[in-house]
């Protein structure tokens, strides 16, 4: 029988031959001129540009804003012109950015205002048009489809309900920001409600990844689906066959070219990698799995999934000289060995 040392050497050889090194798979690493403290609501456009909302900015001017991080690490600030605005949702568009902002402090009894500003920015962060729109729901997500129409999604009243009773719906707006259709997400098969986690524009439609936020039946499993929202307001739901495993830790969902992507890690994975399962947007079918090189940057946030590459954003360097970096990493196809 082979010795334990021989078996160990064979195992390590398999690992080294099945993965490119981390350095070999870094195809871009640039410093970012970060604006604000922290960031959330990351979105990515087809060019690989990252958009985020700063948690807080030190500048005296406290207008709400969205920041675009270009591929070279430079940044551009999209700032709402009214200091009373609070950004509820935003979406990259081919010619810039669209922002939905609510009025603060809202109504006299503390409820959010039913009126919202819709700002259209050009590619240089100039406000081109703005309109006032009323919604009978609380917007939280938005997408712009190929024809320029907006799909806005949010929480429906009454807002005091707890999961799984809360319901979500939205509106389709034309290119002049007029509401043309309203829609609701249908209930799950178990009688619960779907909650949207992210949304992206497509060819005449918008796609939303939905999570089952609970069921009226005790012990029902938590499920995911992808919704296709047409310009007519019609909603189709396709179940996503996401595996469930006690060792699997799902980190986030992303959109890629024609796919919804689940990012996750597995306990005791050797070597330690991040995994990305692709699901077809039109059918929900699971297509393939891709993986990162063995991780050395475990705290990085994946902000873009570009098919063969991902974009990480996060801090790098020593404690005294840390900087925000935009790192582009080449993915490899998962095999039976990994």
ChimeraX attribute file (.defattr): number of C-alpha atoms within 10 A of each C-alpha:
attribute: neighborCount
match mode: 1-to-1
recipient: residues
	/A:1	5
	/A:2	6
	/A:3	7
	/A:4	9
	/A:5	9
	/A:6	10
	/A:7	12
	/A:8	11
	/A:9	11
	/A:10	11
	/A:11	11
	/A:12	11
	/A:13	11
	/A:14	12
	/A:15	16
	/A:16	11
	/A:17	9
	/A:18	14
	/A:19	18
	/A:20	16
	/A:21	13
	/A:22	15
	/A:23	9
	/A:24	11
	/A:25	17
	/A:26	15
	/A:27	12
	/A:28	14
	/A:29	17
	/A:30	15
	/A:31	17
	/A:32	21
	/A:33	16
	/A:34	19
	/A:35	23
	/A:36	15
	/A:37	11
	/A:38	13
	/A:39	16
	/A:40	10
	/A:41	14
	/A:42	19
	/A:43	22
	/A:44	23
	/A:45	18
	/A:46	14
	/A:47	11
	/A:48	19
	/A:49	19
	/A:50	23
	/A:51	28
	/A:52	20
	/A:53	24
	/A:54	19
	/A:55	13
	/A:56	14
	/A:57	15
	/A:58	9
	/A:59	9
	/A:60	6
	/A:61	8
	/A:62	14
	/A:63	17
	/A:64	21
	/A:65	22
	/A:66	23
	/A:67	21
	/A:68	25
	/A:69	22
	/A:70	17
	/A:71	19
	/A:72	14
	/A:73	19
	/A:74	13
	/A:75	18
	/A:76	17
	/A:77	16
	/A:78	26
	/A:79	20
	/A:80	26
	/A:81	14
	/A:82	13
	/A:83	13
	/A:84	16
	/A:85	19
	/A:86	19
	/A:87	23
	/A:88	18
	/A:89	22
	/A:90	26
	/A:91	23
	/A:92	24
	/A:93	21
	/A:94	14
	/A:95	12
	/A:96	18
	/A:97	23
	/A:98	24
	/A:99	24
	/A:100	26
	/A:101	24
	/A:102	25
	/A:103	19
	/A:104	14
	/A:105	14
	/A:106	14
	/A:107	11
	/A:108	8
	/A:109	7
	/A:110	9
	/A:111	11
	/A:112	16
	/A:113	17
	/A:114	16
	/A:115	15
	/A:116	23
	/A:117	22
	/A:118	22
	/A:119	23
	/A:120	24
	/A:121	22
	/A:122	17
	/A:123	15
	/A:124	12
	/A:125	18
	/A:126	17
	/A:127	18
	/A:128	10
	/A:129	12
	/A:130	17
	/A:131	13
	/A:132	14
	/A:133	17
	/A:134	13
	/A:135	17
	/A:136	16
	/A:137	20
	/A:138	22
	/A:139	24
	/A:140	18
	/A:141	23
	/A:142	28
	/A:143	27
	/A:144	28
	/A:145	21
	/A:146	15
	/A:147	14
	/A:148	18
	/A:149	23
	/A:150	27
	/A:151	29
	/A:152	27
	/A:153	28
	/A:154	23
	/A:155	19
	/A:156	18
	/A:157	13
	/A:158	10
	/A:159	12
	/A:160	8
	/A:161	11
	/A:162	8
	/A:163	14
	/A:164	16
	/A:165	15
	/A:166	19
	/A:167	23
	/A:168	21
	/A:169	21
	/A:170	26
	/A:171	25
	/A:172	27
	/A:173	20
	/A:174	15
	/A:175	12
	/A:176	13
	/A:177	18
	/A:178	16
	/A:179	18
	/A:180	13
	/A:181	16
	/A:182	19
	/A:183	17
	/A:184	18
	/A:185	21
	/A:186	17
	/A:187	14
	/A:188	20
	/A:189	9
	/A:190	14
	/A:191	15
	/A:192	21
	/A:193	24
	/A:194	28
	/A:195	25
	/A:196	25
	/A:197	14
	/A:198	23
	/A:199	27
	/A:200	25
	/A:201	24
	/A:202	19
	/A:203	12
	/A:204	15
	/A:205	25
	/A:206	25
	/A:207	29
	/A:208	25
	/A:209	26
	/A:210	23
	/A:211	18
	/A:212	23
	/A:213	19
	/A:214	23
	/A:215	21
	/A:216	13
	/A:217	10
	/A:218	8
	/A:219	8
	/A:220	12
	/A:221	11
	/A:222	12
	/A:223	18
	/A:224	21
	/A:225	24
	/A:226	26
	/A:227	27
	/A:228	24
	/A:229	26
	/A:230	20
	/A:231	22
	/A:232	14
	/A:233	18
	/A:234	15
	/A:235	17
	/A:236	14
	/A:237	22
	/A:238	18
	/A:239	16
	/A:240	21
	/A:241	13
	/A:242	16
	/A:243	7
	/A:244	12
	/A:245	8
	/A:246	7
	/A:247	11
	/A:248	13
	/A:249	13
	/A:250	14
	/A:251	13
	/A:252	15
	/A:253	18
	/A:254	24
	/A:255	26
	/A:256	22
	/A:257	14
	/A:258	14
	/A:259	23
	/A:260	29
	/A:261	25
	/A:262	18
	/A:263	21
	/A:264	17
	/A:265	17
	/A:266	16
	/A:267	10
	/A:268	8
	/A:269	13
	/A:270	10
	/A:271	14
	/A:272	17
	/A:273	19
	/A:274	19
	/A:275	24
	/A:276	27
	/A:277	19
	/A:278	24
	/A:279	25
	/A:280	19
	/A:281	25
	/A:282	16
	/A:283	15
	/A:284	21
	/A:285	16
	/A:286	17
	/A:287	10
	/A:288	14
	/A:289	18
	/A:290	21
	/A:291	24
	/A:292	22
	/A:293	23
	/A:294	18
	/A:295	14
	/A:296	10
	/A:297	12
	/A:298	11
	/A:299	12
	/A:300	17
	/A:301	16
	/A:302	20
	/A:303	25
	/A:304	25
	/A:305	27
	/A:306	20
	/A:307	17
	/A:308	13
	/A:309	21
	/A:310	19
	/A:311	24
	/A:312	20
	/A:313	21
	/A:314	20
	/A:315	19
	/A:316	16
	/A:317	10
	/A:318	8
	/A:319	8
	/A:320	6
	/A:321	8
	/A:322	11
	/A:323	17
	/A:324	16
	/A:325	21
	/A:326	27
	/A:327	22
	/A:328	23
	/A:329	22
	/A:330	22
	/A:331	23
	/A:332	18
	/A:333	13
	/A:334	17
	/A:335	11
	/A:336	4
	/A:337	7
	/A:338	15
